[in-house]
Amino acid sequence: MDGNTQNHQTSDGAPIDITEKFLLTAADPQDGTSEDRLTQVINAKFEAGFLKPYNYVSGYARLQRYMENK
């Protein structure tokens, strides 16, 4: 098993990795309000590693270089 596999299993006992879990959640979110479904998809995306926080340090450094050149 690779590092993305967690303790989730399909109905036939096959392991589900976190990428598959995200895809399943995005394709068929559970019932609830649209806000609840969006929250589920975003959480699954974050757990799968597809959602990364913005690196403000590199953004500000890039802005500073731009300002110095202009």
N, C-alpha and C positions, 0 to 999 in steps of 0.2 A: 504494500500500500504506500501511496505517496503521502506527502505532508498535508495535502488538502483533504484527505479522507477523515471524516469524523465518525461518530457513533450512530449516524443515521442510516437506516436501511429501507429498501423498497419492500413492497409486500411479499416479494419472492425471496427476501433475505439478502439481496445484493447490496453492498455498501454504496452510499451516495456521498460523493465529495462535495465540497462547499460550492464549487462552480455549478455543479448539477443542481444543488439546492437552490442557488440563485435563479437559474434558468426555470426551474419548476415554479418557484414563487412568482417570478415575473410573468410567466405564461398563464398561470392559474392562481391568482391570489385568493385567499380565503374570503368568505363573505364578510361584510361590514361596510362602513362608509367608505367613500372614495379616499378620504384622508387616511383611514386605517390601512387600506390596501396599499396606498403610496408609501406609508411608513414601513410596512412589511417589506416591500420591494427595496426601499432604500437601505434598510437594515441588512437584508440578504446581500445586497450589492457591496456594502461595507465589509461584511464578514468574509465575502469571497475575495476581497482585496482589489475590487474594481473601482472603489471610490476612495480617493486619497485626499487628505486635507491639502489646501493650497499652501505652498511654501512662500510665505510673505517675505522671508529674508532674501530669496533670490529675486522676487518681484521688485522689492525696494532697491536692490543693487542694480537691477536693470534700469529702473527709473532714474537712479542717480547717474548712471553712465549716459543715459539719453540726455538728461538735463545738462551735464557737463559738456556734451558735444554740440548742443544747440544753444 
